[in-house]
Amino acid sequence: MARKLLKINDSSWLFAETARTPMQVGMLATFRVPEDRPTFVADLVRRWRTVHEFRPPYNYLFKSLPVPSWVEVPDEAVDLDYHLRHSGLPAPGSQRELGVLVSRLHSAKMDRRYPLWEVHVIEGLRDEGVERWALYMKAHHSQVDGVGGVRLLRRMFSVDPDARDMLPPWAVGTHGPDQSGLPPREKKAEVVRAEPGGGVVDLLGGGVRSGASILGSLGRTYAETLTGRLETGRAAPFRAPQSIFNGRIHTPRRFATQHYSIERLRTLAKAADGSLNDVFLAVCGGALRRYLLEHDALPGESLTANVPVSVRAHEGARVGNAVTFLFSRLGTDVHDPRKRFEAVKTSTRLGKQRLPEVGQTAMDAYTAALMGPFLTQALLGVGGRGRPSANIVISNVPGPSEVRYLDGSPMEEIFPVSLLFNGQALNITAVSYAGEFNIGYTGCRDSVPSLQRIAVYSGEELRLLEEAYGVADVHA
């Protein structure tokens, strides 16, 4: 059986995993049941159960010895009945019942005796008399990052509403047929730029550059960490204040969602002379400030966000991660929404400036060194016992701009479901899709009670920010 060695960054997610901290990422998509096919979901599951062709990473089995590797197993060695699950929601089948189910499914660590993925087809979702169904998929973070996951999604679902007999995710993967239905020219133009929302890291086209850029960036970053002497507005690892989000976590998860029009965010970003990602971070900062005030737990210093930045080269989807990180303040110590936005904008600009100008291979080395202390904490199981590297992870992944279909069933919404670890009890990740900005809030059930309030406060803080910049009525 063929072996594929894991990169250090990828294997660290496997060795840091525990029952309390399953290192998996998920996707929750909701679809409308075609009116002329009331048995659509049952028919889909029945057909998918006959497809026993598995493409990477769906046929990869983890082996830790002699070196961490993926072993590609033959099709007959994959137990499809284990990986494909069919569930029904209890009445009334609302978003609440769906959220409860996904929270439970995402809490469970995957069994390493099998390839590390699950596909859950969920029926019984009803909203105002409209029949819907949902697809929840999860995979190990060692195999896929946010941008890689979206690229897989692009291959799995079609822009053609008339496409039929489409293959299931495991028969597509990174090496199977592209079902997007886009002509080659459009697919090339659709490659995701390496940026967290609007202008970061178009740094990778020049190939590998001098290692001095990496050493200089790391040296300045950790000098600031050790001395605490930061430029005004700059964030650095392990300089975040302690908060209720940064203790030890437990197995059960909570999941909540929120969504906005992308055009609404862009209008605000333009009025505020910032990026869409600046708007996202400022909205999160305002929501977290309100939540912490409500719990009488707001630190005097601003919370710090760890912001993943894709550095994926312009190749097709592949197994593994291609991501680095910047650190940004969230302005939670600022009451005024406009001043908070300006603080966030300054901090993200400083964070972007700190990224080294190197190619993807060297960026992997930079990321391993930057995150080394944090990963060491995770591997030793001591995360959440000292000053946090950051208070929260906030990520923004560009998704498909057009509506996608599965056998003619239109996908209406898609939400990311992310991972947590000791010292990081809350994750906020967004994916854009068909003009909407869809946010998934993943939290530790015990550490973040009433998680839904953060999602609600996000909507209210967006409105306050629009009012502050005079664009509150533009998209009313």
DRENDO-1510 file (C-alpha; in Angstrom, 1 decimal, always signed):
<recs>
REC; n; res; u; v; w
REC; 1; MET; +0.0; +0.0; +0.0 .
REC; 2; ALA; +1.3; +3.4; -1.0 .
REC; 3; ARG; +2.4; +5.8; +1.9 .
REC; 4; LYS; +2.3; +9.5; +1.9 .
REC; 5; LEU; +4.4; +11.2; +4.6 .
REC; 6; LEU; +2.7; +13.9; +6.7 .
REC; 7; LYS; +4.1; +17.4; +7.0 .
REC; 8; ILE; +5.0; +18.4; +10.6 .
REC; 9; ASN; +2.2; +20.9; +10.6 .
REC; 10; ASP; -0.4; +18.3; +9.6 .
REC; 11; SER; +0.8; +15.5; +11.9 .
REC; 12; SER; +0.7; +17.9; +14.9 .
REC; 13; TRP; -3.1; +17.9; +14.7 .
REC; 14; LEU; -3.1; +14.2; +15.1 .
REC; 15; PHE; -0.7; +13.9; +18.0 .
REC; 16; ALA; -2.4; +16.8; +19.9 .
REC; 17; GLU; -5.9; +15.1; +19.7 .
REC; 18; THR; -7.7; +13.8; +22.7 .
REC; 19; ALA; -11.3; +12.8; +23.4 .
REC; 20; ARG; -11.9; +16.3; +24.8 .
REC; 21; THR; -10.2; +18.0; +21.8 .
REC; 22; PRO; -11.1; +16.1; +18.6 .
REC; 23; MET; -9.1; +17.8; +15.8 .
REC; 24; GLN; -11.8; +17.7; +13.1 .
REC; 25; VAL; -13.4; +20.3; +10.9 .
REC; 26; GLY; -16.9; +20.1; +9.5 .
REC; 27; MET; -19.3; +21.6; +7.0 .
REC; 28; LEU; -23.1; +21.9; +7.4 .
REC; 29; ALA; -25.0; +22.6; +4.2 .
REC; 30; THR; -28.8; +22.9; +3.8 .
REC; 31; PHE; -30.7; +22.1; +0.6 .
REC; 32; ARG; -34.2; +22.4; -0.6 .
REC; 33; VAL; -36.0; +19.2; -1.5 .
REC; 34; PRO; -37.1; +19.4; -5.2 .
REC; 35; GLU; -40.9; +19.7; -5.3 .
REC; 36; ASP; -41.3; +17.0; -7.9 .
REC; 37; ARG; -39.2; +14.5; -6.0 .
REC; 38; PRO; -40.6; +14.1; -2.5 .
REC; 39; THR; -38.5; +10.9; -1.9 .
REC; 40; PHE; -35.3; +12.7; -3.0 .
REC; 41; VAL; -33.3; +12.1; +0.3 .
REC; 42; ALA; -34.1; +8.4; +0.5 .
REC; 43; ASP; -33.3; +7.9; -3.1 .
REC; 44; LEU; -30.0; +9.8; -2.8 .
REC; 45; VAL; -28.8; +7.8; +0.2 .
REC; 46; ARG; -29.9; +4.5; -1.5 .
REC; 47; ARG; -27.8; +5.4; -4.6 .
REC; 48; TRP; -24.8; +6.7; -2.7 .
REC; 49; ARG; -24.6; +3.4; -0.8 .
REC; 50; THR; -23.9; +1.7; -4.1 .
REC; 51; VAL; -20.8; +3.8; -4.9 .
REC; 52; HIS; -17.7; +2.1; -3.5 .
REC; 53; GLU; -15.0; +4.1; -5.2 .
REC; 54; PHE; -12.9; +6.2; -2.8 .
REC; 55; ARG; -10.6; +9.0; -3.7 .
REC; 56; PRO; -8.0; +10.8; -1.5 .
REC; 57; PRO; -8.4; +11.7; +1.3 .
REC; 58; TYR; -11.3; +9.4; +1.7 .
REC; 59; ASN; -9.2; +6.3; +1.3 .
REC; 60; TYR; -6.3; +7.4; +3.6 .
REC; 61; LEU; -5.7; +5.5; +6.8 .
REC; 62; PHE; -3.3; +7.1; +9.4 .
REC; 63; LYS; -0.3; +5.1; +10.5 .
REC; 64; SER; +2.1; +6.6; +13.1 .
REC; 65; LEU; +4.9; +4.1; +12.7 .
REC; 66; PRO; +7.6; +4.1; +11.5 .
REC; 67; VAL; +6.9; +7.7; +10.6 .
REC; 68; PRO; +3.5; +9.6; +10.5 .
REC; 69; SER; +2.0; +8.7; +7.2 .
REC; 70; TRP; -1.2; +8.3; +5.2 .
REC; 71; VAL; -1.6; +4.8; +3.8 .
REC; 72; GLU; -3.8; +4.6; +0.7 .
REC; 73; VAL; -6.1; +1.6; +1.2 .
REC; 74; PRO; -8.0; -0.3; -1.5 .
REC; 75; ASP; -11.7; +0.4; -2.1 .
REC; 76; GLU; -12.8; -2.9; -0.6 .
REC; 77; ALA; -11.1; -2.0; +2.7 .
REC; 78; VAL; -13.3; +1.0; +3.3 .
REC; 79; ASP; -16.5; +0.3; +5.3 .
REC; 80; LEU; -19.0; +2.6; +3.7 .
REC; 81; ASP; -21.8; +1.7; +6.1 .
REC; 82; TYR; -19.6; +3.1; +8.9 .
REC; 83; HIS; -18.8; +6.4; +7.1 .
REC; 84; LEU; -22.2; +7.2; +5.6 .
REC; 85; ARG; -24.9; +7.9; +8.1 .
REC; 86; HIS; -28.6; +8.7; +7.5 .
REC; 87; SER; -30.5; +10.6; +10.2 .
REC; 88; GLY; -33.9; +12.2; +10.7 .
REC; 89; LEU; -34.6; +15.2; +12.8 .
REC; 90; PRO; -37.3; +15.0; +15.6 .
REC; 91; ALA; -40.4; +17.2; +15.2 .
REC; 92; PRO; -40.7; +20.1; +14.5 .
REC; 93; GLY; -37.5; +19.8; +12.5 .
REC; 94; SER; -36.4; +23.3; +12.9 .
REC; 95; GLN; -32.9; +24.9; +12.8 .
REC; 96; ARG; -32.8; +24.3; +16.6 .
REC; 97; GLU; -33.1; +20.5; +16.3 .
REC; 98; LEU; -30.5; +20.6; +13.5 .
REC; 99; GLY; -28.1; +22.6; +15.6 .
REC; 100; VAL; -28.5; +20.1; +18.5 .
REC; 101; LEU; -27.8; +17.2; +16.3 .
REC; 102; VAL; -24.7; +18.7; +14.6 .
REC; 103; SER; -23.4; +19.8; +18.0 .
REC; 104; ARG; -23.6; +16.2; +19.2 .
REC; 105; LEU; -22.1; +14.8; +16.0 .
REC; 106; HIS; -19.2; +17.2; +16.1 .
REC; 107; SER; -18.4; +16.4; +19.7 .
REC; 108; ALA; -17.3; +12.8; +19.0 .
REC; 109; LYS; -13.7; +12.0; +18.1 .
REC; 110; MET; -13.3; +9.8; +15.0 .
REC; 111; ASP; -12.0; +6.2; +15.2 .
REC; 112; ARG; -8.5; +5.9; +13.8 .
REC; 113; ARG; -9.1; +2.4; +12.7 .
REC; 114; TYR; -11.0; +3.9; +9.8 .
REC; 115; PRO; -10.2; +6.7; +7.4 .
REC; 116; LEU; -10.9; +9.9; +9.2 .
REC; 117; TRP; -14.2; +11.2; +7.7 .
REC; 118; GLU; -18.0; +10.9; +8.1 .
REC; 119; VAL; -20.9; +12.0; +5.8 .
REC; 120; HIS; -24.3; +12.5; +7.5 .
REC; 121; VAL; -27.4; +12.9; +5.4 .
REC; 122; ILE; -30.1; +14.5; +7.5 .
REC; 123; GLU; -33.8; +14.7; +6.6 .
REC; 124; GLY; -36.8; +16.2; +8.3 .
REC; 125; LEU; -35.7; +19.8; +8.2 .
REC; 126; ARG; -38.8; +22.1; +7.8 .
REC; 127; ASP; -39.2; +25.8; +7.7 .
REC; 128; GLU; -42.5; +27.6; +7.0 .
REC; 129; GLY; -43.8; +24.5; +5.2 .
REC; 130; VAL; -40.8; +24.1; +2.9 .
REC; 131; GLU; -39.1; +20.6; +2.9 .
REC; 132; ARG; -35.3; +20.8; +3.3 .
REC; 133; TRP; -32.5; +18.4; +4.1 .
REC; 134; ALA; -29.0; +18.9; +5.4 .
REC; 135; LEU; -25.6; +17.4; +4.7 .
REC; 136; TYR; -23.0; +17.4; +7.6 .
REC; 137; MET; -19.5; +16.3; +6.7 .
REC; 138; LYS; -16.5; +16.1; +8.9 .
REC; 139; ALA; -12.8; +15.3; +8.3 .
REC; 140; HIS; -9.7; +15.4; +10.3 .
REC; 141; HIS; -7.9; +18.8; +10.3 .
REC; 142; SER; -4.6; +17.0; +9.4 .
REC; 143; GLN; -6.2; +16.3; +6.0 .
REC; 144; VAL; -8.0; +19.6; +5.2 .
REC; 145; ASP; -7.9; +23.3; +6.0 .
REC; 146; GLY; -10.7; +25.8; +5.3 .
REC; 147; VAL; -9.7; +26.7; +1.8 .
REC; 148; GLY; -8.9; +23.1; +0.9 .
REC; 149; GLY; -12.4; +22.2; +2.2 .
REC; 150; VAL; -14.1; +24.8; +0.0 .
REC; 151; ARG; -12.1; +23.6; -3.0 .
REC; 152; LEU; -13.4; +20.1; -2.4 .
REC; 153; LEU; -16.9; +21.5; -2.1 .
REC; 154; ARG; -16.5; +23.3; -5.5 .
REC; 155; ARG; -15.7; +20.0; -7.1 .
REC; 156; MET; -18.5; +18.1; -5.4 .
REC; 157; PHE; -21.5; +20.4; -6.3 .
REC; 158; SER; -22.6; +21.6; -9.7 .
REC; 159; VAL; -23.7; +25.0; -11.0 .
REC; 160; ASP; -26.0; +23.1; -13.3 .
REC; 161; PRO; -29.5; +22.5; -11.9 .
REC; 162; ASP; -30.1; +19.8; -14.4 .
REC; 163; ALA; -27.1; +17.6; -13.5 .
REC; 164; ARG; -28.1; +14.2; -12.3 .
REC; 165; ASP; -26.5; +11.0; -10.9 .
REC; 166; MET; -23.8; +13.1; -9.3 .
REC; 167; LEU; -21.1; +11.2; -7.4 .
REC; 168; PRO; -20.9; +11.4; -3.6 .
REC; 169; PRO; -18.0; +13.3; -1.9 .
REC; 170; TRP; -15.8; +10.2; -1.3 .
REC; 171; ALA; -15.9; +9.4; -5.1 .
REC; 172; VAL; -14.7; +12.9; -6.0 .
REC; 173; GLY; -12.2; +13.9; -3.3 .
REC; 174; THR; -9.0; +15.6; -4.5 .
REC; 175; HIS; -8.3; +13.3; -7.4 .
REC; 176; GLY; -11.8; +12.4; -8.8 .
REC; 177; PRO; -13.9; +14.0; -11.5 .
REC; 178; ASP; -14.8; +17.7; -11.1 .
REC; 179; GLN; -18.6; +17.9; -10.9 .
REC; 180; SER; -18.7; +21.8; -10.7 .
REC; 181; GLY; -20.0; +22.1; -14.3 .
REC; 182; LEU; -17.9; +25.2; -14.8 .
REC; 183; PRO; -15.9; +25.5; -18.1 .
REC; 184; PRO; -12.1; +25.4; -17.7 .
REC; 185; ARG; -11.6; +29.2; -18.1 .
REC; 186; GLU; -14.0; +29.9; -15.2 .
REC; 187; LYS; -12.5; +27.3; -13.0 .
REC; 188; LYS; -9.1; +28.8; -13.4 .
REC; 189; ALA; -10.4; +32.2; -12.5 .
REC; 190; GLU; -12.1; +30.8; -9.5 .
REC; 191; VAL; -8.8; +29.9; -7.7 .
REC; 192; VAL; -8.9; +31.2; -4.1 .
REC; 193; ARG; -6.6; +34.0; -3.4 .
REC; 194; ALA; -4.5; +33.6; -0.3 .
REC; 195; GLU; -6.1; +36.2; +1.9 .
REC; 196; PRO; -8.3; +36.5; +5.0 .
REC; 197; GLY; -10.9; +38.7; +3.5 .
REC; 198; GLY; -9.5; +41.3; +1.2 .
REC; 199; GLY; -5.8; +41.9; +0.5 .
REC; 200; VAL; -3.4; +39.7; +2.4 .
REC; 201; VAL; -0.6; +37.7; +1.1 .
REC; 202; ASP; -0.4; +37.9; -2.6 .
REC; 203; LEU; +3.2; +37.2; -1.6 .
REC; 204; LEU; +3.7; +33.8; -3.0 .
REC; 205; GLY; +4.2; +34.2; -6.7 .
REC; 206; GLY; +7.9; +35.0; -6.5 .
REC; 207; GLY; +9.1; +31.5; -5.3 .
REC; 208; VAL; +11.1; +30.8; -2.2 .
REC; 209; ARG; +13.0; +33.9; -1.0 .
REC; 210; SER; +15.7; +34.5; +1.6 .
REC; 211; GLY; +15.3; +32.8; +5.0 .
REC; 212; ALA; +16.3; +36.1; +6.4 .
REC; 213; SER; +12.7; +37.2; +6.0 .
REC; 214; ILE; +11.5; +34.3; +8.1 .
REC; 215; LEU; +14.1; +34.8; +10.8 .
REC; 216; GLY; +13.5; +38.5; +10.9 .
REC; 217; SER; +9.7; +38.1; +11.3 .
REC; 218; LEU; +10.0; +35.4; +14.0 .
REC; 219; GLY; +12.7; +37.3; +15.8 .
REC; 220; ARG; +10.7; +40.5; +16.0 .
REC; 221; THR; +7.5; +38.6; +16.9 .
REC; 222; TYR; +8.9; +36.7; +19.8 .
REC; 223; ALA; +11.0; +39.6; +21.1 .
REC; 224; GLU; +7.7; +41.4; +21.5 .
REC; 225; THR; +6.2; +38.4; +23.2 .
REC; 226; LEU; +9.1; +38.1; +25.7 .
REC; 227; THR; +9.4; +41.8; +26.5 .
REC; 228; GLY; +5.8; +42.9; +26.1 .
REC; 229; ARG; +7.1; +46.0; +24.2 .
REC; 230; LEU; +4.6; +46.1; +21.3 .
REC; 231; GLU; +4.0; +48.8; +18.8 .
REC; 232; THR; +0.7; +50.6; +19.5 .
REC; 233; GLY; -2.1; +48.4; +18.1 .
REC; 234; ARG; +0.1; +45.4; +17.4 .
REC; 235; ALA; -0.8; +41.9; +18.7 .
REC; 236; ALA; +1.7; +39.2; +19.5 .
REC; 237; PRO; +1.4; +35.5; +20.5 .
REC; 238; PHE; +1.1; +34.9; +24.3 .
REC; 239; ARG; +0.4; +38.6; +25.1 .
REC; 240; ALA; -3.4; +38.1; +25.1 .
REC; 241; PRO; -5.3; +38.6; +28.4 .
REC; 242; GLN; -6.8; +35.7; +30.3 .
REC; 243; SER; -10.6; +35.3; +29.6 .
REC; 244; ILE; -13.4; +32.8; +30.1 .
REC; 245; PHE; -12.6; +31.4; +26.6 .
REC; 246; ASN; -9.2; +30.3; +27.6 .
REC; 247; GLY; -9.4; +27.6; +30.2 .
REC; 248; ARG; -9.6; +23.8; +29.9 .
REC; 249; ILE; -12.5; +22.5; +27.8 .
REC; 250; HIS; -14.7; +19.5; +27.8 .
REC; 251; THR; -16.1; +17.2; +25.1 .
REC; 252; PRO; -19.6; +18.5; +24.4 .
REC; 253; ARG; -19.9; +21.2; +21.8 .
REC; 254; ARG; -22.4; +23.9; +21.0 .
REC; 255; PHE; -23.0; +25.3; +17.5 .
REC; 256; ALA; -24.8; +28.5; +16.3 .
REC; 257; THR; -25.0; +30.4; +13.0 .
REC; 258; GLN; -25.5; +33.9; +11.6 .
REC; 259; HIS; -25.5; +35.2; +8.1 .
REC; 260; TYR; -25.4; +38.6; +6.3 .
REC; 261; SER; -25.4; +39.9; +2.8 .
REC; 262; ILE; -21.9; +40.2; +1.4 .
REC; 263; GLU; -22.8; +43.4; -0.3 .
REC; 264; ARG; -23.9; +44.8; +3.1 .
REC; 265; LEU; -20.4; +44.1; +4.5 .
REC; 266; ARG; -18.7; +45.5; +1.4 .
REC; 267; THR; -20.6; +48.7; +1.6 .
REC; 268; LEU; -19.6; +49.1; +5.2 .
REC; 269; ALA; -15.9; +48.2; +4.5 .
REC; 270; LYS; -15.8; +50.9; +1.7 .
REC; 271; ALA; -17.4; +53.6; +4.0 .
REC; 272; ALA; -14.9; +52.7; +6.7 .
REC; 273; ASP; -11.9; +52.5; +4.3 .
REC; 274; GLY; -11.1; +49.0; +5.4 .
REC; 275; SER; -11.5; +45.4; +4.3 .
REC; 276; LEU; -14.4; +43.0; +4.6 .
REC; 277; ASN; -12.3; +41.0; +7.0 .
REC; 278; ASP; -11.8; +44.1; +9.2 .
REC; 279; VAL; -15.5; +44.5; +9.3 .
REC; 280; PHE; -15.9; +40.8; +10.3 .
REC; 281; LEU; -13.3; +41.1; +13.1 .
REC; 282; ALA; -14.8; +44.4; +14.4 .
REC; 283; VAL; -18.3; +42.8; +14.5 .
REC; 284; CYS; -16.9; +39.8; +16.4 .
REC; 285; GLY; -15.1; +42.2; +18.8 .
REC; 286; GLY; -18.2; +44.1; +19.6 .
REC; 287; ALA; -20.3; +40.9; +20.1 .
REC; 288; LEU; -17.6; +39.4; +22.4 .
REC; 289; ARG; -17.4; +42.6; +24.4 .
REC; 290; ARG; -21.2; +42.5; +25.0 .
REC; 291; TYR; -21.1; +38.8; +25.9 .
REC; 292; LEU; -18.2; +39.2; +28.4 .
REC; 293; LEU; -19.8; +42.3; +30.0 .
REC; 294; GLU; -23.0; +40.3; +30.5 .
REC; 295; HIS; -21.0; +37.7; +32.3 .
REC; 296; ASP; -19.0; +40.3; +34.3 .
REC; 297; ALA; -15.8; +38.9; +32.7 .
REC; 298; LEU; -14.5; +41.6; +30.3 .
REC; 299; PRO; -10.7; +41.9; +30.5 .
REC; 300; GLY; -9.2; +45.4; +30.7 .
REC; 301; GLU; -7.0; +44.6; +27.7 .
REC; 302; SER; -8.3; +43.9; +24.2 .
REC; 303; LEU; -8.9; +40.3; +23.3 .
REC; 304; THR; -6.5; +38.9; +20.6 .
REC; 305; ALA; -7.6; +36.9; +17.6 .
REC; 306; ASN; -5.6; +34.2; +15.9 .
REC; 307; VAL; -6.5; +34.7; +12.2 .
REC; 308; PRO; -5.7; +31.9; +9.8 .
REC; 309; VAL; -4.4; +33.0; +6.5 .
REC; 310; SER; -4.4; +30.7; +3.5 .
REC; 311; VAL; -1.1; +30.4; +1.7 .
REC; 312; ARG; -2.3; +27.7; -0.7 .
REC; 313; ALA; -0.6; +27.9; -4.1 .
REC; 314; HIS; -2.7; +28.0; -7.3 .
REC; 315; GLU; -2.9; +24.2; -7.6 .
REC; 316; GLY; -5.9; +22.1; -7.4 .
REC; 317; ALA; -7.3; +20.8; -4.1 .
REC; 318; ARG; -4.9; +18.6; -2.3 .
REC; 319; VAL; -4.7; +16.8; +1.0 .
REC; 320; GLY; -3.2; +18.7; +4.0 .
REC; 321; ASN; -3.0; +22.2; +5.2 .
REC; 322; ALA; -1.6; +25.3; +3.6 .
REC; 323; VAL; -2.1; +28.0; +6.2 .
REC; 324; THR; -0.2; +30.5; +8.4 .
REC; 325; PHE; -1.5; +32.8; +11.0 .
REC; 326; LEU; -1.5; +36.5; +12.0 .
REC; 327; PHE; -2.5; +38.0; +15.3 .
REC; 328; SER; -5.0; +40.9; +15.6 .
REC; 329; ARG; -6.6; +42.9; +18.4 .
REC; 330; LEU; -10.4; +42.9; +18.5 .
REC; 331; GLY; -10.9; +46.2; +20.2 .
REC; 332; THR; -13.0; +44.6; +23.0 .
REC; 333; ASP; -11.6; +47.3; +25.3 .
REC; 334; VAL; -13.2; +50.0; +23.2 .
REC; 335; HIS; -16.9; +51.0; +23.7 .
REC; 336; ASP; -17.3; +53.2; +20.6 .
REC; 337; PRO; -18.0; +51.0; +17.5 .
REC; 338; ARG; -16.1; +53.4; +15.1 .
REC; 339; LYS; -13.1; +53.6; +17.3 .
REC; 340; ARG; -13.1; +49.8; +17.7 .
REC; 341; PHE; -13.1; +49.4; +13.9 .
REC; 342; GLU; -10.2; +51.7; +13.6 .
REC; 343; ALA; -8.3; +49.8; +16.2 .
REC; 344; VAL; -9.0; +46.5; +14.4 .
REC; 345; LYS; -7.9; +48.0; +11.1 .
REC; 346; THR; -4.6; +49.2; +12.5 .
REC; 347; SER; -3.9; +45.8; +14.1 .
REC; 348; THR; -4.6; +43.7; +11.0 .
REC; 349; ARG; -2.5; +46.0; +8.9 .
REC; 350; LEU; +0.4; +45.6; +11.4 .
REC; 351; GLY; -0.2; +41.8; +11.4 .
REC; 352; LYS; -0.1; +41.6; +7.6 .
REC; 353; GLN; +3.2; +43.5; +7.5 .
REC; 354; ARG; +4.8; +40.9; +9.8 .
REC; 355; LEU; +4.2; +38.0; +7.4 .
REC; 356; PRO; +7.4; +37.0; +5.6 .
REC; 357; GLU; +7.7; +37.3; +1.9 .
REC; 358; VAL; +8.4; +33.7; +1.0 .
REC; 359; GLY; +7.0; +30.8; -1.1 .
REC; 360; GLN; +4.7; +28.1; +0.3 .
REC; 361; THR; +7.4; +25.6; +1.3 .
REC; 362; ALA; +9.2; +28.2; +3.3 .
REC; 363; MET; +5.9; +29.5; +4.7 .
REC; 364; ASP; +5.3; +26.0; +6.1 .
REC; 365; ALA; +8.5; +26.2; +8.0 .
REC; 366; TYR; +7.6; +29.7; +9.2 .
REC; 367; THR; +4.2; +28.5; +10.4 .
REC; 368; ALA; +5.7; +25.5; +12.3 .
REC; 369; ALA; +8.1; +27.9; +14.1 .
REC; 370; LEU; +5.5; +30.5; +14.8 .
REC; 371; MET; +3.0; +28.0; +16.2 .
REC; 372; GLY; +5.6; +25.8; +17.8 .
REC; 373; PRO; +5.1; +27.0; +21.4 .
REC; 374; PHE; +1.3; +26.6; +21.0 .
REC; 375; LEU; +1.5; +23.2; +19.5 .
REC; 376; THR; +4.0; +22.1; +22.2 .
REC; 377; GLN; +1.3; +23.1; +24.8 .
REC; 378; ALA; -1.3; +21.1; +22.9 .
REC; 379; LEU; +1.0; +18.0; +22.6 .
REC; 380; LEU; +1.9; +18.1; +26.3 .
REC; 381; GLY; -1.7; +18.6; +27.3 .
REC; 382; VAL; -1.1; +21.9; +29.2 .
REC; 383; GLY; -3.1; +24.3; +27.1 .
REC; 384; GLY; -5.5; +26.4; +29.1 .
REC; 385; ARG; -3.2; +26.5; +32.2 .
REC; 386; GLY; -1.3; +29.7; +31.4 .
REC; 387; ARG; -1.5; +32.9; +29.4 .
REC; 388; PRO; -3.1; +32.1; +26.1 .
REC; 389; SER; -1.4; +32.4; +22.8 .
REC; 390; ALA; -4.6; +34.1; +21.6 .
REC; 391; ASN; -8.1; +34.4; +23.0 .
REC; 392; ILE; -10.0; +33.1; +20.0 .
REC; 393; VAL; -9.6; +31.9; +16.4 .
REC; 394; ILE; -11.5; +33.9; +13.8 .
REC; 395; SER; -11.4; +32.7; +10.2 .
REC; 396; ASN; -12.9; +33.8; +6.9 .
REC; 397; VAL; -12.9; +31.5; +3.8 .
REC; 398; PRO; -14.1; +32.6; +0.3 .
REC; 399; GLY; -16.6; +30.2; -1.1 .
REC; 400; PRO; -18.5; +29.7; -4.3 .
REC; 401; SER; -20.1; +32.9; -5.7 .
REC; 402; GLU; -22.9; +31.1; -7.5 .
REC; 403; VAL; -25.7; +28.7; -6.4 .
REC; 404; ARG; -24.6; +25.1; -6.4 .
REC; 405; TYR; -26.8; +22.0; -6.8 .
REC; 406; LEU; -26.7; +18.3; -5.9 .
REC; 407; ASP; -28.8; +16.3; -8.3 .
REC; 408; GLY; -30.9; +19.3; -8.9 .
REC; 409; SER; -31.4; +20.1; -5.2 .
REC; 410; PRO; -30.3; +23.7; -4.6 .
REC; 411; MET; -27.8; +24.3; -1.7 .
REC; 412; GLU; -29.3; +27.3; +0.2 .
REC; 413; GLU; -26.7; +27.8; +3.0 .
REC; 414; ILE; -23.4; +26.5; +4.1 .
REC; 415; PHE; -21.8; +26.9; +7.5 .
REC; 416; PRO; -18.3; +25.8; +8.8 .
REC; 417; VAL; -18.1; +23.8; +12.0 .
REC; 418; SER; -14.6; +24.2; +13.4 .
REC; 419; LEU; -12.3; +22.6; +16.1 .
REC; 420; LEU; -11.5; +23.7; +19.6 .
REC; 421; PHE; -8.6; +22.9; +22.0 .
REC; 422; ASN; -7.6; +23.5; +25.6 .
REC; 423; GLY; -7.1; +27.2; +25.9 .
REC; 424; GLN; -9.4; +28.0; +23.0 .
REC; 425; ALA; -13.1; +27.3; +23.8 .
REC; 426; LEU; -14.6; +29.3; +21.0 .
REC; 427; ASN; -14.1; +29.5; +17.3 .
REC; 428; ILE; -15.8; +31.8; +14.8 .
REC; 429; THR; -15.4; +30.9; +11.1 .
REC; 430; ALA; -17.2; +32.3; +8.1 .
REC; 431; VAL; -17.7; +31.0; +4.5 .
REC; 432; SER; -19.1; +33.2; +1.7 .
REC; 433; TYR; -21.6; +31.6; -0.6 .
REC; 434; ALA; -23.8; +33.0; -3.4 .
REC; 435; GLY; -23.8; +36.5; -2.1 .
REC; 436; GLU; -24.2; +35.6; +1.6 .
REC; 437; PHE; -21.6; +35.6; +4.4 .
REC; 438; ASN; -22.3; +32.6; +6.6 .
REC; 439; ILE; -20.8; +32.4; +10.1 .
REC; 440; GLY; -20.5; +29.3; +12.2 .
REC; 441; TYR; -19.9; +29.6; +16.0 .
REC; 442; THR; -18.4; +26.5; +17.5 .
REC; 443; GLY; -18.0; +26.5; +21.3 .
REC; 444; CYS; -17.3; +24.3; +24.3 .
REC; 445; ARG; -20.7; +23.7; +25.9 .
REC; 446; ASP; -19.5; +24.2; +29.5 .
REC; 447; SER; -17.1; +27.1; +28.9 .
REC; 448; VAL; -19.4; +29.2; +26.6 .
REC; 449; PRO; -23.0; +29.1; +27.9 .
REC; 450; SER; -25.7; +30.6; +25.8 .
REC; 451; LEU; -23.5; +30.6; +22.7 .
REC; 452; GLN; -26.4; +31.7; +20.5 .
REC; 453; ARG; -26.2; +35.2; +22.2 .
REC; 454; ILE; -22.9; +35.8; +20.6 .
REC; 455; ALA; -24.4; +35.2; +17.2 .
REC; 456; VAL; -27.4; +37.5; +18.0 .
REC; 457; TYR; -25.0; +40.2; +19.3 .
REC; 458; SER; -23.0; +40.0; +16.1 .
REC; 459; GLY; -26.0; +41.1; +14.1 .
REC; 460; GLU; -26.7; +44.0; +16.5 .
REC; 461; GLU; -23.1; +45.1; +16.4 .
REC; 462; LEU; -23.1; +45.1; +12.7 .
REC; 463; ARG; -26.0; +47.5; +12.7 .
REC; 464; LEU; -24.3; +49.8; +15.2 .
REC; 465; LEU; -21.2; +49.9; +13.0 .
REC; 466; GLU; -23.3; +50.7; +10.0 .
REC; 467; GLU; -24.9; +53.6; +11.9 .
REC; 468; ALA; -21.5; +54.9; +13.0 .
REC; 469; TYR; -20.4; +55.1; +9.4 .
REC; 470; GLY; -23.7; +56.4; +8.0 .
REC; 471; VAL; -24.6; +53.4; +5.9 .
REC; 472; ALA; -27.3; +51.9; +8.1 .
REC; 473; ASP; -30.1; +52.5; +5.6 .
REC; 474; VAL; -28.3; +51.5; +2.4 .
REC; 475; HIS; -29.5; +47.9; +2.4 .
REC; 476; ALA; -32.6; +48.3; +4.6 .
</recs>
